[in-house]
Amino acid sequence: MIERLPTPAPHELDALTALWERSVRATHGFLAAEDIGFFRRMVREEALAGTELFVVRNAAGEFAAFAGVAGECLEMLFVDPSECGKGLGRELVRHVVRHCGVRRVDANEQNARAVEFYLRMGFRVIGREALDPSGKPYPILHLEL
């Protein structure tokens, strides 16, 4: 079941950030080690607070996956590695498209699994940037429904 998380408490932000890091370490092998720390701080202090958050919890009540939405853009989608393959990402994307009007998403070009996922979900590549928004050499693909 998808739940909107209107104002995450500090311990929830910590748990979401930890989930983000587990997911990134499992899927973003192209990132330099020092960049994970850089992005972790940005996620915890800025990105989570700057989006409307939707979460899925596991049987123990812990976060299993989350999505962050800003306007019609899916800003974040992360699934705990232990929960991958259960359709949680697909469920979250369908929810935010249907209920939040999401039409766009950006994905790291080097994260082929994510790009393939978004293409299967109906998104199409409409542009590419050689650098990510932080100016780091991680090309970004812009996708749109």
N, C-alpha and C positions, 0 to 999 in steps of 0.2 A: 504494500500500500504506500502510495506517495503522500508525503506530508510536507506542507509549506512550513518553513522554519523562519518566522517573521523577525525575531530579534534574538540571535543566538547568544547564549550566555558564554562567558569566557571559557568554561570547560568544554562547551560544545564547539567553540572555535578551535580549541586545542585538538579535539577529537577529529574534526574535519580536516585540519591541517595535517595531522598524522596520517589520515586516510589518503590525502593528496600525496604525501611523500611516499607512502608504500606503493601507491599506484604509479607514480612517476618513476620510482626506482625499478619497477617491473616492466615499464613500457617505454621509457625514454632513455635508452642506453646511449644515445648520441649526446646527451648533456654532459658537460664537464662537471666534475664533482663539486667544484666551487660554485658553479651556477645553481646547483640544487639548493644550497644555503641561501643564495641571493633570492631565488624565486620563492623559497619557503617563507622568508620574511615578508615578501611582497604579498603572497597569498594570505598569510595570517593577518597582516596589518591593513591591507588595502582591498584586495580582490574579493574576499568573502563579505566584507562590509559593503562593498559597492554593487552587490547583486541581490536579486531576489532568489532565495535558496529553497530548493526542493530536495528532500532526502527520502531514502528508503532505508529502513532499519532491518537488521537480521532478527532471528528468533530471540536473541538475548537482549534486544532493544538497542544494540549498538548500530552506528551508522555503517551501512553496507555500500552505499553509493550516494552521490549528490550531484545536482546540477545547479549552476548559477546563471541567472538570466538578467540581462539589462536591455530593456526595450525589446526589439525584435531579434536580439542577438543572444545566442547561447554562448556565454563567456567561459563556462567551465562544465566539464562532465568527467567525473572520476568514479571508478568502481574499485572497491577493495580487491586486491588480487585473489583473495580467498573466495570471492563472490563472482568472479568472472565466469562467463558462459551460462549464466542463469537468466539472461534477458533483462537485467536491471537497467543497463544503459539504454536499450531499445525502449523500455517502458518509460523511462524519464524523458527521452527525446520525444516520443509520441505525446506525452503529457504536455510538455512545454510548447510544442507546436500547436496542439489542439487548444490549450487553455490560456496560453500566454502570448500567442501570435509570433512565436519564434520563426524566423525566415532565413537567418544567417548564422554561420559559425566559422571560426578560423581554426585551422589545425596545423600542427607542425608537419611539414612535408616529410621529414625523416621518420615520423611515426606512421608508417604505412598501414598498420592495423587500424588506427583511428581514421585515417583517410578512407580506407576501404569500408569501414563501418558507416561513415557519413554518406558515402556514395550509395551503399545498400539502402540507407534510410531515405533516399530520394534527393539528396543534395547534389549539386553539380559545382565543379570548380569554375569560378568566374574571375580569378586573379591570383597573383603570387607576388610576395615581397621577399627579397633576398635576405633581409634582416628581420628579426622579431621586433615587437614594439619597444623593447629595451635597447635596441641597437646591437643585439648579439647575433652571431652568424648562424641562426637557426631559421631557415626559410619557412615562411608562413603561406599556407594556401587559404584563400578566401572562398567559402562555399555558400551556396544559396539554394533555397527550394524553388 
